[in-house]
Amino acid sequence: QVQLVESGGGLVQAGGSLRLSCATSGGTFDSYAMGWFRQAPGEEREFIGYISGSGDRTNYRESVKGRFTTSRDNAKNTVYLQMNNLKPEDTAVYYCAASIDCSGYRCHLIKTYDYWGQGTQVTVSS
């Protein structure tokens, strides 16, 4: 059983930065693609980005490209989401997730992911 724990959320002013971390335990970390999702109040959970198990492939939704970057440290079993130039519309609960079998566009889909963290709140004030 893989467990994921996010941290690093908080309150930040528009234009600021936050770095989220997602620490994992159980399983073989570098065999999982890791995804980031977020869910705003009253909205559906949406894909933000993902990184392959080796870290050589990433992909992001258009609205965060150039602002958000995901990376991973396989030695620490941790994946990160660096968020810069935050906007009020980025306010949401952010989740990390692990996928055993993720390729191409399937990595954008919630149903592709096998394990989920509990989420961390990010609030961006204007």
Number of C-alpha atoms within 10 A of each C-alpha: 7 15 16 23 18 23 18 14 18 14 14 18 14 17 14 14 17 18 16 22 22 24 20 21 14 10 13 13 24 18 15 21 24 31 30 26 21 21 18 17 9 6 9 9 16 17 19 24 23 29 25 21 21 14 17 8 12 17 18 20 13 9 10 16 12 11 13 20 20 23 19 22 14 15 8 11 17 20 27 22 23 14 20 17 15 23 18 15 12 20 20 21 18 26 26 30 28 27 22 18 13 21 12 8 9 12 24 22 13 17 9 18 21 13 16 21 20 14 21 21 19 22 21 20 16 11
